[in-house]
Amino acid sequence: MKEYKVKAFRFYQKGFDSNQFIVESEAAIQATLDDYVSKGYKLSSTTSGDSGMVYLFFEKDV
């Protein structure tokens, strides 16, 4: 049996520096990945939507 989790992020650019936006977004996603992996989950899928939405789908065996 598997347990599933979904994590949704909404990113928006706060200023004119697109590089800073990318760095902050990557850091937030990496922190979430590290947290879920430490709990035994693995990333099973990702998708993105309108308005800066990013969805991470995790699963683990229970």
Backbone as XML, in Angstrom:
<?xml version="1.0"?>
<chain id="A" units="angstrom">
  <residue number="1" name="MET">
    <atom name="N" x="0.838" y="-1.169" z="0.000"/>
    <atom name="CA" x="0.000" y="0.000" z="0.000"/>
    <atom name="C" x="0.892" y="1.244" z="0.000"/>
  </residue>
  <residue number="2" name="LYS">
    <atom name="N" x="0.439" y="2.288" z="-0.681"/>
    <atom name="CA" x="1.216" y="3.512" z="-0.768"/>
    <atom name="C" x="0.469" y="4.668" z="-0.127"/>
  </residue>
  <residue number="3" name="GLU">
    <atom name="N" x="1.249" y="5.586" z="0.395"/>
    <atom name="CA" x="0.713" y="6.831" z="0.933"/>
    <atom name="C" x="1.169" y="7.953" z="0.007"/>
  </residue>
  <residue number="4" name="TYR">
    <atom name="N" x="0.271" y="8.873" z="-0.292"/>
    <atom name="CA" x="0.575" y="9.947" z="-1.230"/>
    <atom name="C" x="0.424" y="11.309" z="-0.562"/>
  </residue>
  <residue number="5" name="LYS">
    <atom name="N" x="1.259" y="12.232" z="-0.978"/>
    <atom name="CA" x="1.188" y="13.618" z="-0.508"/>
    <atom name="C" x="1.381" y="14.529" z="-1.712"/>
  </residue>
  <residue number="6" name="VAL">
    <atom name="N" x="0.753" y="15.687" z="-1.667"/>
    <atom name="CA" x="0.981" y="16.695" z="-2.694"/>
    <atom name="C" x="1.361" y="18.000" z="-1.997"/>
  </residue>
  <residue number="7" name="LYS">
    <atom name="N" x="2.321" y="18.680" z="-2.548"/>
    <atom name="CA" x="2.754" y="19.977" z="-2.023"/>
    <atom name="C" x="2.607" y="20.990" z="-3.149"/>
  </residue>
  <residue number="8" name="ALA">
    <atom name="N" x="1.902" y="22.066" z="-2.881"/>
    <atom name="CA" x="1.678" y="23.110" z="-3.886"/>
    <atom name="C" x="2.428" y="24.376" z="-3.480"/>
  </residue>
  <residue number="9" name="PHE">
    <atom name="N" x="3.060" y="24.994" z="-4.439"/>
    <atom name="CA" x="3.760" y="26.262" z="-4.238"/>
    <atom name="C" x="3.165" y="27.288" z="-5.189"/>
  </residue>
  <residue number="10" name="ARG">
    <atom name="N" x="3.144" y="28.521" z="-4.765"/>
    <atom name="CA" x="2.790" y="29.613" z="-5.668"/>
    <atom name="C" x="3.920" y="30.628" z="-5.591"/>
  </residue>
  <residue number="11" name="PHE">
    <atom name="N" x="4.622" y="30.760" z="-6.692"/>
    <atom name="CA" x="5.754" y="31.676" z="-6.753"/>
    <atom name="C" x="5.384" y="32.898" z="-7.573"/>
  </residue>
  <residue number="12" name="TYR">
    <atom name="N" x="5.843" y="34.038" z="-7.126"/>
    <atom name="CA" x="5.663" y="35.257" z="-7.893"/>
    <atom name="C" x="6.910" y="36.117" z="-7.723"/>
  </residue>
  <residue number="13" name="GLN">
    <atom name="N" x="7.214" y="36.838" z="-8.740"/>
    <atom name="CA" x="8.402" y="37.671" z="-8.752"/>
    <atom name="C" x="8.126" y="38.950" z="-7.977"/>
  </residue>
  <residue number="14" name="LYS">
    <atom name="N" x="8.995" y="39.242" z="-6.998"/>
    <atom name="CA" x="8.790" y="40.396" z="-6.129"/>
    <atom name="C" x="9.449" y="41.661" z="-6.668"/>
  </residue>
  <residue number="15" name="GLY">
    <atom name="N" x="10.371" y="41.499" z="-7.584"/>
    <atom name="CA" x="11.077" y="42.661" z="-8.121"/>
    <atom name="C" x="11.450" y="42.408" z="-9.565"/>
  </residue>
  <residue number="16" name="PHE">
    <atom name="N" x="12.469" y="43.114" z="-9.997"/>
    <atom name="CA" x="12.889" y="43.014" z="-11.397"/>
    <atom name="C" x="14.044" y="42.042" z="-11.616"/>
  </residue>
  <residue number="17" name="ASP">
    <atom name="N" x="14.572" y="41.468" z="-10.545"/>
    <atom name="CA" x="15.719" y="40.567" z="-10.659"/>
    <atom name="C" x="15.233" y="39.127" z="-10.830"/>
  </residue>
  <residue number="18" name="SER">
    <atom name="N" x="15.180" y="38.647" z="-12.074"/>
    <atom name="CA" x="14.668" y="37.300" z="-12.333"/>
    <atom name="C" x="15.603" y="36.231" z="-11.785"/>
  </residue>
  <residue number="19" name="ASN">
    <atom name="N" x="16.905" y="36.520" z="-11.704"/>
    <atom name="CA" x="17.831" y="35.537" z="-11.141"/>
    <atom name="C" x="17.545" y="35.299" z="-9.661"/>
  </residue>
  <residue number="20" name="GLN">
    <atom name="N" x="17.234" y="36.337" z="-8.919"/>
    <atom name="CA" x="16.910" y="36.182" z="-7.495"/>
    <atom name="C" x="15.638" y="35.373" z="-7.330"/>
  </residue>
  <residue number="21" name="PHE">
    <atom name="N" x="14.679" y="35.588" z="-8.196"/>
    <atom name="CA" x="13.430" y="34.835" z="-8.185"/>
    <atom name="C" x="13.701" y="33.344" z="-8.346"/>
  </residue>
  <residue number="22" name="ILE">
    <atom name="N" x="14.563" y="33.000" z="-9.287"/>
    <atom name="CA" x="14.904" y="31.603" z="-9.539"/>
    <atom name="C" x="15.620" y="31.003" z="-8.335"/>
  </residue>
  <residue number="23" name="VAL">
    <atom name="N" x="16.570" y="31.716" z="-7.767"/>
    <atom name="CA" x="17.318" y="31.219" z="-6.607"/>
    <atom name="C" x="16.369" y="30.957" z="-5.436"/>
  </residue>
  <residue number="24" name="GLU">
    <atom name="N" x="15.459" y="31.884" z="-5.157"/>
    <atom name="CA" x="14.521" y="31.713" z="-4.041"/>
    <atom name="C" x="13.561" y="30.549" z="-4.300"/>
  </residue>
  <residue number="25" name="SER">
    <atom name="N" x="13.088" y="30.401" z="-5.520"/>
    <atom name="CA" x="12.181" y="29.306" z="-5.856"/>
    <atom name="C" x="12.876" y="27.958" z="-5.713"/>
  </residue>
  <residue number="26" name="GLU">
    <atom name="N" x="14.088" y="27.864" z="-6.232"/>
    <atom name="CA" x="14.850" y="26.612" z="-6.127"/>
    <atom name="C" x="15.112" y="26.253" z="-4.674"/>
  </residue>
  <residue number="27" name="ALA">
    <atom name="N" x="15.444" y="27.222" z="-3.847"/>
    <atom name="CA" x="15.721" y="26.956" z="-2.435"/>
    <atom name="C" x="14.480" y="26.423" z="-1.725"/>
  </residue>
  <residue number="28" name="ALA">
    <atom name="N" x="13.321" y="26.997" z="-2.006"/>
    <atom name="CA" x="12.078" y="26.541" z="-1.373"/>
    <atom name="C" x="11.736" y="25.112" z="-1.800"/>
  </residue>
  <residue number="29" name="ILE">
    <atom name="N" x="11.888" y="24.828" z="-3.079"/>
    <atom name="CA" x="11.593" y="23.483" z="-3.576"/>
    <atom name="C" x="12.585" y="22.476" z="-3.018"/>
  </residue>
  <residue number="30" name="GLN">
    <atom name="N" x="13.867" y="22.822" z="-2.979"/>
    <atom name="CA" x="14.877" y="21.904" z="-2.459"/>
    <atom name="C" x="14.640" y="21.599" z="-0.986"/>
  </residue>
  <residue number="31" name="ALA">
    <atom name="N" x="14.265" y="22.604" z="-0.207"/>
    <atom name="CA" x="13.982" y="22.383" z="1.215"/>
    <atom name="C" x="12.819" y="21.416" z="1.385"/>
  </residue>
  <residue number="32" name="THR">
    <atom name="N" x="11.796" y="21.551" z="0.562"/>
    <atom name="CA" x="10.650" y="20.639" z="0.622"/>
    <atom name="C" x="11.054" y="19.231" z="0.220"/>
  </residue>
  <residue number="33" name="LEU">
    <atom name="N" x="11.833" y="19.101" z="-0.846"/>
    <atom name="CA" x="12.314" y="17.778" z="-1.270"/>
    <atom name="C" x="13.102" y="17.115" z="-0.153"/>
  </residue>
  <residue number="34" name="ASP">
    <atom name="N" x="14.019" y="17.849" z="0.464"/>
    <atom name="CA" x="14.831" y="17.295" z="1.549"/>
    <atom name="C" x="13.952" y="16.838" z="2.713"/>
  </residue>
  <residue number="35" name="ASP">
    <atom name="N" x="12.943" y="17.633" z="3.047"/>
    <atom name="CA" x="12.053" y="17.301" z="4.156"/>
    <atom name="C" x="11.280" y="16.014" z="3.879"/>
  </residue>
  <residue number="36" name="TYR">
    <atom name="N" x="10.684" y="15.908" z="2.711"/>
    <atom name="CA" x="9.894" y="14.721" z="2.385"/>
    <atom name="C" x="10.762" y="13.472" z="2.232"/>
  </residue>
  <residue number="37" name="VAL">
    <atom name="N" x="11.938" y="13.615" z="1.658"/>
    <atom name="CA" x="12.840" y="12.464" z="1.520"/>
    <atom name="C" x="13.258" y="11.955" z="2.899"/>
  </residue>
  <residue number="38" name="SER">
    <atom name="N" x="13.498" y="12.861" z="3.833"/>
    <atom name="CA" x="13.882" y="12.437" z="5.184"/>
    <atom name="C" x="12.761" y="11.671" z="5.883"/>
  </residue>
  <residue number="39" name="LYS">
    <atom name="N" x="11.533" y="11.835" z="5.417"/>
    <atom name="CA" x="10.376" y="11.128" z="5.976"/>
    <atom name="C" x="10.050" y="9.856" z="5.200"/>
  </residue>
  <residue number="40" name="GLY">
    <atom name="N" x="10.895" y="9.495" z="4.227"/>
    <atom name="CA" x="10.708" y="8.253" z="3.486"/>
    <atom name="C" x="9.934" y="8.372" z="2.192"/>
  </residue>
  <residue number="41" name="TYR">
    <atom name="N" x="9.570" y="9.574" z="1.797"/>
    <atom name="CA" x="8.837" y="9.773" z="0.542"/>
    <atom name="C" x="9.801" y="9.887" z="-0.621"/>
  </residue>
  <residue number="42" name="LYS">
    <atom name="N" x="9.292" y="9.596" z="-1.810"/>
    <atom name="CA" x="10.058" y="9.860" z="-3.026"/>
    <atom name="C" x="9.194" y="10.711" z="-3.943"/>
  </residue>
  <residue number="43" name="LEU">
    <atom name="N" x="9.842" y="11.560" z="-4.703"/>
    <atom name="CA" x="9.138" y="12.417" z="-5.643"/>
    <atom name="C" x="8.654" y="11.557" z="-6.796"/>
  </residue>
  <residue number="44" name="SER">
    <atom name="N" x="7.353" y="11.531" z="-7.023"/>
    <atom name="CA" x="6.817" y="10.670" z="-8.082"/>
    <atom name="C" x="6.410" y="11.451" z="-9.322"/>
  </residue>
  <residue number="45" name="SER">
    <atom name="N" x="6.093" y="12.734" z="-9.163"/>
    <atom name="CA" x="5.670" y="13.518" z="-10.315"/>
    <atom name="C" x="5.701" y="14.999" z="-9.971"/>
  </residue>
  <residue number="46" name="THR">
    <atom name="N" x="5.748" y="15.825" z="-10.996"/>
    <atom name="CA" x="5.643" y="17.271" z="-10.834"/>
    <atom name="C" x="4.784" y="17.822" z="-11.962"/>
  </residue>
  <residue number="47" name="THR">
    <atom name="N" x="4.216" y="18.957" z="-11.717"/>
    <atom name="CA" x="3.501" y="19.680" z="-12.759"/>
    <atom name="C" x="3.468" y="21.145" z="-12.364"/>
  </residue>
  <residue number="48" name="SER">
    <atom name="N" x="3.146" y="21.982" z="-13.300"/>
    <atom name="CA" x="3.010" y="23.402" z="-13.000"/>
    <atom name="C" x="1.741" y="23.920" z="-13.661"/>
  </residue>
  <residue number="49" name="GLY">
    <atom name="N" x="1.250" y="25.009" z="-13.129"/>
    <atom name="CA" x="0.023" y="25.579" z="-13.652"/>
    <atom name="C" x="0.164" y="27.073" z="-13.868"/>
  </residue>
  <residue number="50" name="ASP">
    <atom name="N" x="-0.951" y="27.708" z="-14.032"/>
    <atom name="CA" x="-0.977" y="29.150" z="-14.246"/>
    <atom name="C" x="-0.552" y="29.901" z="-12.983"/>
  </residue>
  <residue number="51" name="SER">
    <atom name="N" x="-0.154" y="31.117" z="-13.168"/>
    <atom name="CA" x="0.156" y="32.038" z="-12.065"/>
    <atom name="C" x="1.268" y="31.543" z="-11.153"/>
  </residue>
  <residue number="52" name="GLY">
    <atom name="N" x="2.257" y="30.859" z="-11.698"/>
    <atom name="CA" x="3.402" y="30.442" z="-10.904"/>
    <atom name="C" x="3.165" y="29.279" z="-9.974"/>
  </residue>
  <residue number="53" name="MET">
    <atom name="N" x="2.163" y="28.465" z="-10.237"/>
    <atom name="CA" x="1.890" y="27.307" z="-9.386"/>
    <atom name="C" x="2.795" y="26.143" z="-9.781"/>
  </residue>
  <residue number="54" name="VAL">
    <atom name="N" x="3.349" y="25.495" z="-8.767"/>
    <atom name="CA" x="4.163" y="24.292" z="-8.952"/>
    <atom name="C" x="3.633" y="23.242" z="-7.980"/>
  </residue>
  <residue number="55" name="TYR">
    <atom name="N" x="3.416" y="22.032" z="-8.481"/>
    <atom name="CA" x="2.907" y="20.936" z="-7.658"/>
    <atom name="C" x="3.938" y="19.811" z="-7.633"/>
  </residue>
  <residue number="56" name="LEU">
    <atom name="N" x="4.234" y="19.324" z="-6.437"/>
    <atom name="CA" x="5.128" y="18.185" z="-6.248"/>
    <atom name="C" x="4.297" y="17.050" z="-5.668"/>
  </residue>
  <residue number="57" name="PHE">
    <atom name="N" x="4.386" y="15.871" z="-6.282"/>
    <atom name="CA" x="3.641" y="14.700" z="-5.826"/>
    <atom name="C" x="4.620" y="13.683" z="-5.255"/>
  </residue>
  <residue number="58" name="PHE">
    <atom name="N" x="4.370" y="13.257" z="-4.034"/>
    <atom name="CA" x="5.250" y="12.336" z="-3.327"/>
    <atom name="C" x="4.495" y="11.048" z="-3.014"/>
  </residue>
  <residue number="59" name="GLU">
    <atom name="N" x="5.274" y="9.957" z="-2.872"/>
    <atom name="CA" x="4.686" y="8.688" z="-2.467"/>
    <atom name="C" x="5.675" y="7.930" z="-1.602"/>
  </residue>
  <residue number="60" name="LYS">
    <atom name="N" x="5.131" y="7.046" z="-0.750"/>
    <atom name="CA" x="5.982" y="6.134" z="0.021"/>
    <atom name="C" x="5.198" y="4.882" z="0.336"/>
  </residue>
  <residue number="61" name="ASP">
    <atom name="N" x="5.923" y="3.795" z="0.503"/>
    <atom name="CA" x="5.311" y="2.529" z="0.887"/>
    <atom name="C" x="4.997" y="2.557" z="2.371"/>
  </residue>
  <residue number="62" name="VAL">
    <atom name="N" x="3.823" y="2.055" z="2.717"/>
    <atom name="CA" x="3.430" y="1.983" z="4.143"/>
    <atom name="C" x="3.094" y="0.569" z="4.509"/>
  </residue>
</chain>
